[in-house]
Amino acid sequence: MAGSGNTGAARVLIVDDHPLVRRGIASVIDAEPDLRVCAEAESIAEALSRIRAVAPDLVIVDLSLADGSGLELVKRLRAQDAALKILVCSMHDEQLFAPRALAAGANGYIGKEQATEHVVDAVRHVLAGRTWLSEDMTERALSGVSRGAADFARNPMESLSDRELEVFELIGRGYGPSQIAEQIHLSVKTVETHREKIKRKLGLRSGVELVRRALQWVTEGG
């Protein structure tokens, strides 16, 4: 149970909108004597409330939450507390999202497929003040630096801003413009502007192509 265990252990809060995922990660972390899950949350609003209540040492954040983007939560957490340790744990493409997570203020990124085996190492790594990325991502980042930023522009998805990427994902999850506007607290006109920019950047000719591409992207796990 979250909140049980060694009171002297590092306190971890898990933010994920899937209860089974939260429980799975929590069971792995709570098995360690130096770590303790102190709380769980499924949304940005709940996470902010729980963080104020329990003051965790580290927060594990998924990118797709019940009421918005995990990237936005990371940005808000970092703006509120420069010392808080933040680890993003997501099923999304690490090559696309890890740089965005770090830019938003996260201290590391781990794929959910690696979480069972490596989340404890990642948590300890971040708590120690280091950045956690997979070996492949670390090598890619170092290679990208040596070749220049142009190397990272080969994937058209990387040209989307964080907000455009959030809108694109919601389109792929079946949300219409008004639903997206309500979900991420924008006007419908602003959402339509984002849709047009996404179409242009991805070379899509119509709204139908946009929906088809977004659905495919979400289905394939980003």
Legacy VTK file of the C-alpha trace (Angstrom):
# vtk DataFile Version 3.0
C-alpha trace
ASCII
DATASET POLYDATA
POINTS 222 float
0.000 0.000 0.000
1.249 3.504 -0.828
2.555 5.212 2.257
3.619 2.030 4.091
7.145 0.836 4.739
10.365 2.420 5.999
9.667 6.016 7.016
13.330 6.895 6.441
13.202 5.811 2.799
13.065 8.166 -0.182
9.435 9.087 -0.878
8.062 8.464 -4.378
4.760 9.645 -5.865
3.448 7.865 -8.982
1.297 9.773 -11.493
-0.360 7.538 -14.107
-3.954 7.252 -15.285
-3.895 3.430 -15.290
-4.372 1.900 -11.811
-2.726 -1.389 -12.796
0.364 0.414 -14.057
0.588 2.414 -10.839
0.236 -0.731 -8.747
2.854 -2.570 -10.794
5.428 0.181 -10.446
4.565 0.659 -6.772
5.053 -3.025 -5.993
8.534 -2.957 -7.512
9.535 0.221 -5.665
8.028 -0.778 -2.315
10.063 -4.000 -2.388
13.205 -1.886 -1.892
14.174 -0.944 1.685
15.442 2.512 0.699
12.392 3.525 -1.357
8.719 4.051 -0.484
5.676 4.956 -2.566
3.998 7.652 -0.480
1.077 8.432 -2.809
-0.466 7.877 -6.244
-2.402 10.123 -8.640
-4.151 9.710 -11.993
-4.371 13.326 -13.172
-2.566 16.652 -13.152
-5.005 18.116 -10.625
-4.730 15.147 -8.294
-0.940 15.078 -8.626
-0.595 18.735 -7.661
-2.842 18.182 -4.645
-0.993 15.055 -3.517
2.406 16.708 -3.929
1.367 19.551 -1.660
0.103 17.044 0.888
2.942 14.505 0.982
6.032 16.411 -0.282
7.685 13.519 -2.181
11.387 13.348 -2.962
10.690 12.098 -6.500
7.676 12.036 -8.817
7.220 9.440 -11.571
5.076 10.967 -14.336
3.321 9.366 -17.295
2.893 11.521 -20.408
-0.794 10.746 -21.026
-2.926 11.703 -18.037
-6.670 11.901 -17.423
-6.782 15.685 -17.710
-3.843 16.644 -19.919
-0.228 16.143 -20.871
2.411 14.876 -18.496
4.816 17.326 -20.113
2.665 20.186 -18.866
2.699 18.672 -15.384
6.491 18.391 -15.502
6.755 22.060 -16.472
4.460 23.105 -13.621
6.304 20.981 -11.085
9.657 22.322 -12.167
8.424 25.903 -11.997
7.147 25.294 -8.454
10.151 23.397 -7.108
13.593 23.478 -8.691
14.857 20.725 -6.377
12.104 18.145 -6.930
13.295 15.038 -8.781
11.095 14.061 -11.734
11.257 10.821 -13.730
9.029 10.401 -16.789
7.832 6.826 -17.378
5.920 6.391 -20.619
5.043 4.047 -23.460
5.720 6.812 -25.991
8.691 6.853 -28.356
11.759 7.703 -26.277
13.589 9.302 -29.198
10.743 11.778 -29.658
9.690 12.391 -26.071
12.808 12.023 -23.928
14.360 15.281 -25.202
11.029 17.059 -24.645
10.751 15.654 -21.131
14.249 16.812 -20.236
13.599 20.224 -21.777
10.412 20.489 -19.690
12.422 19.885 -16.545
12.455 16.116 -15.991
15.571 14.444 -14.621
15.132 11.284 -16.638
13.008 9.210 -18.994
12.270 5.481 -18.877
10.043 3.463 -21.190
7.261 1.447 -19.569
8.567 -1.663 -21.270
11.765 -1.213 -19.238
10.106 -0.158 -15.996
9.798 -3.540 -14.272
13.484 -4.275 -14.734
15.018 -0.801 -14.505
12.701 1.602 -12.647
14.491 1.108 -9.321
17.849 1.870 -10.917
16.322 4.895 -12.659
14.801 6.214 -9.422
18.050 5.830 -7.485
20.000 7.386 -10.370
17.758 10.462 -10.431
17.674 10.763 -6.632
21.476 10.840 -6.726
21.324 13.909 -8.964
22.075 12.218 -12.277
20.070 12.038 -15.516
18.528 8.707 -16.536
18.134 7.700 -20.182
18.383 4.352 -21.930
21.756 3.429 -23.382
20.379 3.797 -26.918
19.026 7.269 -26.199
22.246 8.375 -24.538
24.266 7.223 -27.539
21.841 8.944 -29.917
22.003 12.183 -27.953
25.801 12.191 -27.930
25.872 11.310 -31.625
23.385 14.090 -32.365
25.534 16.630 -30.562
28.584 15.580 -32.545
26.730 15.845 -35.864
24.739 18.956 -35.034
21.084 19.678 -34.319
20.077 19.019 -37.937
20.366 15.304 -37.256
17.300 15.487 -35.001
15.066 17.052 -37.666
14.785 13.917 -39.813
11.581 12.764 -38.156
8.761 15.191 -39.067
7.124 14.527 -35.695
10.061 16.244 -34.022
9.068 19.483 -35.729
5.841 19.654 -33.698
5.784 21.806 -30.586
4.814 20.209 -27.266
1.322 21.683 -27.541
0.917 20.540 -31.166
2.019 17.061 -30.166
-0.542 17.057 -27.347
-3.297 18.086 -29.780
-2.120 15.454 -32.272
-2.345 12.715 -29.630
-5.844 13.783 -28.603
-6.920 13.717 -32.250
-5.601 10.166 -32.424
-7.577 9.264 -29.301
-10.788 10.338 -31.038
-11.268 13.825 -29.601
-12.929 16.498 -31.753
-11.855 20.182 -31.700
-14.336 21.211 -28.992
-13.381 18.249 -26.805
-9.686 19.018 -27.221
-10.322 22.662 -26.356
-12.077 21.635 -23.149
-9.441 19.040 -22.254
-6.429 21.338 -22.508
-8.171 24.636 -21.705
-7.836 26.388 -25.054
-10.333 28.005 -27.393
-11.679 25.987 -30.309
-10.121 28.560 -32.648
-6.690 27.965 -31.110
-7.127 24.210 -31.451
-8.032 24.643 -35.126
-4.888 26.746 -35.581
-2.806 23.949 -34.048
-4.475 21.436 -36.362
-3.554 23.494 -39.413
0.054 23.845 -38.248
0.272 20.084 -37.654
-1.077 19.366 -41.128
1.456 21.707 -42.674
4.416 20.337 -40.729
3.504 16.711 -41.448
2.618 17.349 -45.095
-1.021 16.316 -44.689
-3.577 17.634 -47.172
-6.847 17.235 -45.270
-8.486 16.745 -41.917
-9.176 13.132 -42.847
-5.473 12.504 -43.439
-4.708 14.205 -40.131
-7.106 11.974 -38.199
-5.843 8.844 -39.978
-2.197 9.712 -39.263
-2.925 10.592 -35.626
-4.901 7.388 -35.077
-2.097 5.312 -36.560
0.471 7.085 -34.381
-1.514 6.552 -31.171
-2.289 2.924 -32.056
1.397 2.206 -32.643
2.275 3.707 -29.269
3.612 7.084 -30.374
LINES 1 223
222 0 1 2 3 4 5 6 7 8 9 10 11 12 13 14 15 16 17 18 19 20 21 22 23 24 25 26 27 28 29 30 31 32 33 34 35 36 37 38 39 40 41 42 43 44 45 46 47 48 49 50 51 52 53 54 55 56 57 58 59 60 61 62 63 64 65 66 67 68 69 70 71 72 73 74 75 76 77 78 79 80 81 82 83 84 85 86 87 88 89 90 91 92 93 94 95 96 97 98 99 100 101 102 103 104 105 106 107 108 109 110 111 112 113 114 115 116 117 118 119 120 121 122 123 124 125 126 127 128 129 130 131 132 133 134 135 136 137 138 139 140 141 142 143 144 145 146 147 148 149 150 151 152 153 154 155 156 157 158 159 160 161 162 163 164 165 166 167 168 169 170 171 172 173 174 175 176 177 178 179 180 181 182 183 184 185 186 187 188 189 190 191 192 193 194 195 196 197 198 199 200 201 202 203 204 205 206 207 208 209 210 211 212 213 214 215 216 217 218 219 220 221
